[in-house]
Amino acid sequence: MDTVKELVRRHWDRRAADFDEESPSHGLRTDAQTRAWQRLIQEIGGPTPLDVLDVGCGTGFLSILLAELGHRVTGIDVAPAMLGQARAKAAARGLVARFIEGDAEAPELPEKSLDLIVERHVLWTLPHPDTALDVWRRKLRAKGRVVLIEGHWGAMEPREEYADMHERLPLFGGRPEGEIAAIVRARGFASVEVEPLMDPELWTEPPAHPRYRVTARV
């Protein structure tokens, strides 16, 4: 593992135990917030069970919502402590989901084996986002989709390990939705659409910075 990815792993591994409590936008704190995310994920996943990869799944936020809808979910993350939290949460809910340790830029899954790839606030953490998108596209079946839930935080203050390597992350701090959409198109995806995610019910606190999703097809 290269130095940047090792620092990323350490950062998220260290934060795993208290991540849901310390990061309010990554948890479900109210019934209204839970319902808002359930509606959004139902819209993203659709009514038919799909083979889904949650890239950079962390403590399982998206994976659990998708598994609750009956999708066949695999979550991948570089931080084993995050995966431990995700497995415990899924087990507590009686859900079937597979969580594996691995590189978000190179998930070890067969090509053309997935219907949907999702991620939430992950693209900015990757040292090679273009490479990741190329790999993700190859993992999708014909007409498969990628859904990126991202934001633009601007001059984000690098914390802990990120202070040592944030300059080697091309999308650190996020980017405006149009820029991310352009990157996705440039990697060979089609039918690229952008939708804002500024509904306060989705977030524990009203979002101070742009949040959005980018959806694209193979």
Legacy VTK file of the C-alpha trace (Angstrom):
# vtk DataFile Version 3.0
C-alpha trace
ASCII
DATASET POLYDATA
POINTS 218 float
0.000 0.000 0.000
1.424 3.393 -0.937
2.046 6.087 1.665
-1.044 8.154 0.909
-3.392 5.190 1.109
-1.764 4.016 4.321
-2.336 7.430 5.888
-5.948 7.364 4.707
-6.380 3.910 6.245
-4.922 5.038 9.583
-7.132 8.121 9.693
-10.417 6.295 9.193
-9.385 3.270 11.250
-8.656 5.548 14.199
-11.994 7.373 13.865
-14.139 4.259 13.498
-15.198 3.706 17.121
-16.849 7.117 17.489
-17.416 7.997 13.858
-21.221 7.864 13.832
-21.434 9.999 16.970
-18.717 12.507 16.047
-19.789 12.943 12.416
-23.460 13.922 12.563
-23.929 14.109 8.799
-22.955 10.427 8.555
-25.533 9.096 10.993
-29.302 8.915 11.238
-30.278 10.991 14.263
-34.025 11.516 13.826
-37.025 9.685 12.406
-37.428 12.403 9.772
-33.807 12.033 8.671
-34.154 8.259 8.517
-37.257 8.525 6.337
-35.585 11.073 4.053
-32.603 8.804 3.415
-34.831 5.771 2.977
-36.786 7.637 0.282
-33.584 8.698 -1.461
-32.031 5.227 -1.397
-35.289 3.655 -2.586
-35.227 6.064 -5.526
-31.591 5.236 -6.254
-31.929 1.467 -5.899
-35.345 0.956 -7.443
-37.794 -1.901 -6.785
-35.759 -4.791 -8.263
-32.994 -6.388 -6.144
-29.585 -5.441 -7.538
-25.962 -6.468 -7.087
-24.576 -3.354 -5.398
-21.099 -2.232 -4.372
-20.797 0.454 -1.695
-17.307 1.896 -2.225
-15.639 3.309 0.876
-18.572 2.014 2.898
-17.226 3.139 6.284
-19.578 2.094 9.067
-22.155 0.916 6.549
-24.466 3.906 6.143
-25.463 3.260 2.507
-24.949 -0.507 2.685
-27.484 -0.953 5.456
-30.100 1.235 3.795
-29.688 -0.750 0.559
-29.739 -4.130 2.307
-32.968 -3.139 4.080
-34.525 -2.787 0.622
-33.452 -6.311 -0.366
-30.445 -5.492 -2.531
-27.422 -7.814 -2.585
-24.831 -5.506 -1.061
-21.059 -5.642 -0.825
-19.289 -2.895 1.096
-15.593 -2.273 0.645
-13.362 -0.110 2.806
-9.655 0.288 3.486
-10.163 0.592 7.257
-10.842 -2.719 9.066
-12.200 -0.965 12.162
-14.840 0.759 10.016
-15.792 -2.612 8.568
-16.134 -4.041 12.068
-18.661 -1.342 12.890
-20.554 -2.005 9.639
-20.745 -5.747 10.282
-21.991 -5.213 13.819
-24.698 -2.793 12.678
-25.886 -5.140 9.929
-25.949 -8.111 12.309
-27.912 -6.133 14.902
-30.567 -5.464 12.257
-30.601 -9.033 10.961
-29.422 -7.908 7.535
-27.334 -9.828 5.022
-24.489 -7.727 3.627
-20.902 -8.585 2.791
-18.140 -6.288 4.018
-14.607 -6.717 2.704
-11.329 -4.923 3.295
-9.879 -3.490 0.108
-8.807 -0.566 -2.020
-11.660 1.628 -3.253
-9.653 2.325 -6.404
-9.289 -1.383 -7.182
-12.080 -3.512 -5.684
-11.320 -7.187 -6.191
-14.608 -8.137 -7.807
-15.227 -9.641 -11.249
-15.727 -7.286 -14.149
-19.331 -6.801 -15.269
-20.619 -8.290 -12.004
-22.508 -5.276 -10.611
-25.696 -3.373 -11.377
-25.004 -0.376 -9.152
-21.986 1.246 -7.511
-22.591 3.879 -4.840
-20.318 6.063 -2.749
-20.808 8.852 -0.226
-18.149 11.507 0.328
-15.412 9.167 -0.915
-14.177 10.507 -4.252
-12.299 13.384 -2.586
-10.345 10.913 -0.403
-8.813 9.081 -3.381
-5.330 9.813 -4.733
-6.362 8.578 -8.202
-10.078 9.355 -8.717
-9.843 9.020 -12.513
-8.413 5.517 -12.147
-11.138 4.621 -9.659
-13.894 5.687 -12.052
-12.311 3.677 -14.869
-12.199 0.575 -12.665
-15.736 1.067 -11.363
-17.065 1.371 -14.916
-15.501 -1.973 -15.818
-17.156 -3.644 -12.820
-20.628 -2.634 -14.009
-22.841 -4.632 -16.316
-24.394 -3.129 -19.417
-26.621 -0.202 -18.374
-25.248 -0.425 -14.835
-25.145 2.803 -12.846
-22.755 4.703 -10.626
-24.158 7.112 -8.033
-21.778 9.578 -6.373
-23.047 11.457 -3.318
-20.576 14.305 -3.017
-20.181 17.921 -2.013
-18.017 21.002 -2.265
-16.486 22.013 1.061
-13.963 24.394 -0.470
-10.946 25.256 1.689
-11.485 22.341 4.044
-9.038 22.252 6.942
-7.021 19.005 6.720
-7.306 16.998 9.940
-4.684 14.736 11.536
-3.198 12.414 8.891
-4.741 14.464 6.079
-2.445 17.360 6.979
0.471 15.237 5.734
-0.982 14.200 2.398
-3.998 16.301 1.379
-1.981 17.974 -1.394
-1.721 14.573 -3.084
-5.506 14.191 -3.229
-6.690 15.906 -6.453
-10.266 16.440 -5.226
-9.559 17.280 -1.583
-12.279 19.594 -0.290
-14.709 18.388 -2.946
-15.630 20.151 -6.165
-18.723 21.844 -7.658
-21.201 19.390 -9.124
-20.500 20.463 -12.708
-16.826 19.647 -12.335
-17.492 16.181 -10.931
-20.058 15.520 -13.678
-17.462 16.516 -16.287
-14.906 14.132 -14.761
-17.445 11.292 -14.858
-18.232 11.988 -18.541
-14.528 12.078 -19.369
-14.122 8.567 -17.923
-16.578 7.152 -20.458
-19.877 7.181 -18.555
-23.088 8.228 -20.285
-26.413 9.798 -19.273
-24.725 11.858 -16.566
-27.240 13.670 -14.351
-26.798 15.947 -11.343
-29.309 16.535 -8.563
-28.828 18.754 -5.488
-29.169 17.143 -2.064
-29.832 20.254 -0.009
-33.025 19.056 1.704
-32.363 19.799 5.408
-34.130 16.562 6.384
-31.239 14.585 4.887
-28.706 16.137 7.217
-28.475 16.502 10.962
-27.689 20.170 10.417
-28.758 22.286 7.411
-25.933 21.922 4.871
-23.626 24.938 4.782
-21.923 23.726 1.607
-23.307 22.256 -1.637
-24.284 18.581 -1.492
-25.411 16.699 -4.569
-25.532 13.379 -6.347
-24.154 12.513 -9.746
-25.754 9.554 -11.522
-24.345 7.976 -14.678
-24.676 4.814 -16.748
-22.328 2.514 -18.561
LINES 1 219
218 0 1 2 3 4 5 6 7 8 9 10 11 12 13 14 15 16 17 18 19 20 21 22 23 24 25 26 27 28 29 30 31 32 33 34 35 36 37 38 39 40 41 42 43 44 45 46 47 48 49 50 51 52 53 54 55 56 57 58 59 60 61 62 63 64 65 66 67 68 69 70 71 72 73 74 75 76 77 78 79 80 81 82 83 84 85 86 87 88 89 90 91 92 93 94 95 96 97 98 99 100 101 102 103 104 105 106 107 108 109 110 111 112 113 114 115 116 117 118 119 120 121 122 123 124 125 126 127 128 129 130 131 132 133 134 135 136 137 138 139 140 141 142 143 144 145 146 147 148 149 150 151 152 153 154 155 156 157 158 159 160 161 162 163 164 165 166 167 168 169 170 171 172 173 174 175 176 177 178 179 180 181 182 183 184 185 186 187 188 189 190 191 192 193 194 195 196 197 198 199 200 201 202 203 204 205 206 207 208 209 210 211 212 213 214 215 216 217
